[in-house]
Amino acid sequence: MRKFTFLLLSSVFLSMTVFAGGYQVRLQGNKQNGFGLVGTPLSVGSSAMFYNPGALGFMESKIDFEFGGSAILSTAAFQKAGSNYQAETDNPLGTPFYFYFAGKLGKLITLGLGVYTPYGNSAKWESDWAGKNLIQDISLTAIYVQPTIAFNFNEKFGVGLGFVYTIGGVELNKGLNYSGDAGVNLKGDATSFGYNVGIFFRPVENWSIGLNYRSEIIMSVEGGDATFTVPSSLQGVIPTNNKFNAELPLPANLDLGVAVQITEKFMLAVEFDWVFWSVYDTLSFTFEEAGDLLDSKNPRKYSNTFIPRLGMEYAFSEKFQIRGGAYYDTSPANDRYFTPETVTLNTFAYTLGLSWYPNEHFGLDLSFLQTFGLKSDKTYQPDNFGGTYQTSAIIPGLGLSFKF
Amino acid sequence: MKTKYILYFAIVLFLAGSCKPVVDDFTPESGSADLTSYVAVGNSLTAGYADASLYASGQEYGFANILAQQFAYAGGNGTFKIPMMPTEDGVSPHLTPNGLYFTTKLVVGYSTDCIGNVSLAPVPAVPNPDQAKLGAELTTSVAADGPFNNIGVPGVKVGHLLAPGLGMLNPYYGRFAANPATDALIGEAAKVNPTFFSLWIGNNDVLGYASSGGTEDITPFDGPAGVGFAASYTAVLQSLLASADKGVIANIPDITSAAFFTTVPYNPIVLDDQAQVDLLNAAYAPYNGAMAQFGLPYRIEWKLGPNPMVIADLDMGIPVLALNIRQIESDEMVLLTIPQDSIKCAFWGTQKPIPDEYILTAKEINNVKNATWQFNKFIKESASDYGLAFADFNSLMKKVSSTGMVADGITFTNAFITGNLFSLDGIHLTPQGNAIVANFYIDAINSTYGANIPKVNVSDYPPAVLP
């Protein structure tokens, strides 16, 4: 079995050249977190609402409640092209969290509510670093609230549909090339809608297949606050307090996964995720006042990505399971339009996890991920700013589950 | 067993916590150049002159000082002595009919014009400065602090580098020459036992002509060392190569694309009153009649809207001196130094012709371009003849003035003040402009000598200070 696993891993890693990343955060369940973030072909409780609503009806208890979160400790390092200048981010702790509650209404129907955070980004460079005119710091959050209904037509087949309401916020600071530490702070909120649909299928015993589609959601900030710090002689041209509009897309995902219970204790799963990042072509800002001077269209030119994932679980008993997994996530960013606001590199990650159920109602899930961004030369051509970037992150997570 | 696994978990966490992303360190190398001791030879650009003056921080932000700091990563000895000015306000001498007059640097300030309009404009850092104080700051000798690595001297032409006694004529050299009455500027170079030099010279050989509106002469190409451009340039190079065996030389940008020449429009006379148009046309009717009589195509005509200014142009060669005037063409240039108030309130350009010294006529522009082309051809040939690195600032300037260029998110154009490249005098560089120039030199040196000298962050240098 170990040999088989290794072969699968190496073929995956060698053949994949395209992948996701960007500002997506798929840490939405601590069981799945340890399992290579594979979730589509699993029915492990109410967290299926994010990974595959079609699997929600297959939860074993009548009522299932899960909540938890992760702590993302990430760093990006930068070596400027042609220079001995180096910089490193001092990113604040990223804290994706989730909360799922689901209950069965008879055999056919399961209802649930999920709250989770599948997109986010926080990067903090030093305010006087070499790329200060591109970005000093950014914080992007999106909270998804998803009422869900799932149907189990029989023991083999289920579908689920979630309606997604998104509450998002963004805040960023960047320098302006005027005297006296000039810069701009942009801060805005947005809400939007989308959906999440999935199919879960158990064709034969010990096999399960999941297919999930999460729709694209465009977050439109309207009337966000723009605060400009410029020399007083320019304040007639660049008003201190302004309003801005901008759009940030949260891309659609299509995930396909297969899980096999190879022995009574050992489960293996693979999943392939397509992330439709090409929607993120341009980041445009328009301003209420002084638009002629301030409006900007900033190319991002992201490409769609593909992520292969592998997950394994070994169950010592009903009460205790350990997990491991790995994935390779390619950067959606374009090499020539790569900005330090989102340092997204081709990334390899391994995952570990365990679950412990002291009794039939309560479970504790722990997970741990480590990601390794592959060192790469990138440039943001419109600003002629580039160099070598590398990233790494460690992500411990803790979740609790209750079932009745 | 559970506790065992939880313990493993904790160990992995602990080990992973020590992993940080690492980028490879840059490895500076001097290649086949020896950067131990660097001497910078040239004019105001090398001296760090900016904002129409030489002042302390301008000298420190000069490209030569930036280069010296970067050379220190690749074998440079870290010593780069500059004949520092004792003032941050700067001193600039001007020859006036009443003798020498000293001014300070320019800063951006609020200026009230003759009509009472207030606008942001370059104004003297110190209005009506204390002449005795500025005179002393400019002429007090700092020779005892030498020898100097930066021997750039504002105003020098290539022939001046060879001239004994230049210090008596040019106080910027006089203040650091050991024997101003007899020393030649080029002799300063050998004093620091240079292993590497930069030479950026020739700009004033054409700029003097251009910035005086064509009233000074362009240096002739031919002629003996000290007179002709070619022989002087070669003599300077040979003198430098007697001690340093490697260096970088730079050509002359097309100075007519500098903000100094491109900022003031040719047609700033805006007429919005038909009666005024008629009056002006009536006033110039005799002129137009005379031109018709001479069989010359010149006509001075006025209309509503923007009108080209009337300029004096002695090249017209009309025997009646007062008739050597005409309206300026759209491809001719007005110098940044033109007194704007005279246009607005003293009828310059309408009733009084703009004096020749503020205008670069099409013929003069052509002379500047031809001389620049000829000098640059010689400089490039010299670079290959002597195996020197060559910095093509003429091409860089073309790029900046046509498409602009960007570095670290900062856009550089030839626009005055907003273009970030030119300081408040419209022809010398801002600190960020100096950083661009230093990086451009580094590119040239790296590619010629197989060196790997680190470049600087342009964004580390300050933008124009605005109130």
Interface residues (C-beta under 8 A of the other chain):
Chain A: L73 T75 A76 A77 F78 Q79 K80 G82 S83 N84 Y85 Q86 E88 A130 G131 K132 N133 L134 G175 N177 Y178 S179 G180 P231 S232 S233 L234 F316 F320 I322 L352 L354 W356 L366 F368 Q370 G373 K375 P382 D383 N384 F385 T388 Y389 Q390 T391 S392 I394 P396
Chain B: M1 K2 Y5 I6 F9 V12 L13 A16 G17 C19 K20 P21 V22 V23 D24 D25 F26 P28 Y73 V108 Y110 L120 M405 V406 A407 D408 G409 I410 N420 Q432 N439 I442 P454 K455 V456 N457 S459 D460 P462 P463 A464 V465 L466 P467
